[in-house]
Amino acid sequence: MIDLTGKNYTALLAAMLDRVPNTYDKRDTSPIQTALGPAAWALEGHYLILDQVQRSAFIQTAAGQPLDYLAVIGGLTRYPASAAVRLGVFDAPVPAGARFSTIGGADSINFVVTAATETAGEYHLTAETPGAIGNEYTGPILPITTIPGLTSAVLAGILIPGDEEEDDEALRARLIEALNEKPFGGNIASYRTFINGLDGVGGVQIYPTWNGGGTVKCSVLGADLLPASPTLVEKVQLAVDPPPNQGLGWAPPPSGPASPLRPPQPSPWLSLRRRPWPPGSPLPRCSRWWRGPWSGICWRSAGPGPHR
């Protein structure tokens, strides 16, 4: 890629003045300098546009819409923002489509009832505003729709986390991965690509042949990077390998193996500790030290199992 950072107004004007013989007056306010100044300014603009064009042509440097155009090469599109699905608890029956508002002043958002649960008085509420903002509020909500007999309405747990629109770095990483690891025929990349594309999913770990040939296990995180709720696990299960036809390969990943879904479980032998270390004291024996914002974390074995 051509380095155009040096093509600025000062450098361009100096280069043009150098081509004029020194027998002419080239000082500021001179006719020659006055004539070349606007040309140097215009050329700097053209070089800025040229630099933007060449950056937009490469996956590693493209941003925004140009990166969206390049993503088509890998058969990808940018993930849009998804709406949060929350649990609403009411003391009276609530019809589907009823709307409620959070109590947050200018930051309040609306939710709409989309489904009832098996528990009386509990419903699924979907945020009308997509994005992570639907995950933030918990507490009393105000009815927008008139509901006879309703005296208590509470927005409780997160069933499916809302997520923001995919940013450039995440899309770039997916595109590079798609070009280097071709998803096909139910391989690990195909499962990872398909599940990560579902609303509410923030990450997935694939365990091939976890219970012998013809089995795949998927450990799912929500968009908030916490273990997936039972509602999200059920949603992903229905998309990947829906019962009662599990293992028949009817779902989009054409795999054939049965694919149980579960949220990740905390490891019983991993603990994280952060505490100030006394000056001059010897460091403990640790298998790894974390370097970065949490510098000083010692990863130690807290029971049977390999060190991490």
C-alpha positions, 0 to 999 in steps of 0.5 A: 500500500502506498504511504501517502501520509507525507502528501500534506499541504506544507510538503506539497507547497515546498516541493512545488516551490523547489522547482521554481528557480531561486532567481524568482521571489518565492517568499510568502505573499509573493505572486509565485507563492500566492499562486501555488498555495491553492494548488497545494491545498487542492492536491492535499485533498486529492491525496486524502481521497486517494488514501481513503480509496486504497484503504477501502480496497483492503480487508485489513484497513477498510471500515464502515460501508466499504468493509460491508462490501468486502464482506460479500467476498466471504459470504458475510453480512454485518450482524444488525443490532438485536432486541433484548427479550426480558421476563415480565412479572405481572399480577394480572393477565396481560394480552400479547402486544401490550406495551410497557415503558421503563422508568428512566426519564429520557433513557426509558425504552418500551417493551412489548409482550410477545409470549406467555410462559408456563408460569402464571403471571410471567411473560416474555417482553421484547424491547422495541429498541434494539441493542444492549440498552434493553439489558440495562433496566430492571424494576417496575415498569409502567403500562402504556396499554390499559390493562384492567386489574393490573397493579404490579408490573416488574421487568425481571431477568434477561432471557435473551440479551440484546446486542449492538450492531456488529462493529468493524473489528468483529466483522473484519475478524469474522471475514478473515476467519471465513476466508481462512477456515471454510465452513462446510458439511458440519465442520467446526467452522460451520457450527461456529458461524451458524450459531454466532449468527443467531440473535442473542448469541455472544460466543460459542465453543464447539466440542466435536465427537464429545460422546463418540462419533456422530455427536457434537456439543455446543457451549453458548454464551449470551450477547452479554458474554454470560452463560446463556439462559435456558430460553436462549439455549432452547432457541439455539437448540431449535435452530441447530438440531431441533427435537424430535428429529435430532441427529437427522441433519434437518437443520442448517448445519448439514451435520447429521450428529446429535447436537446438545446445547448447554451454557458453559459451566465454571471450571471446578479447578480454576480460580482467579485471585487479585491482591496487592503483593507485598514489596520484596516478597517472593512471587508464588508459583503460578502457571501463568500471570495475566499481563494487562489491565488486570496485571497481577492475577495469578491463575492457580490450580484449585483442585484436580485438573491441568494448570491454566 
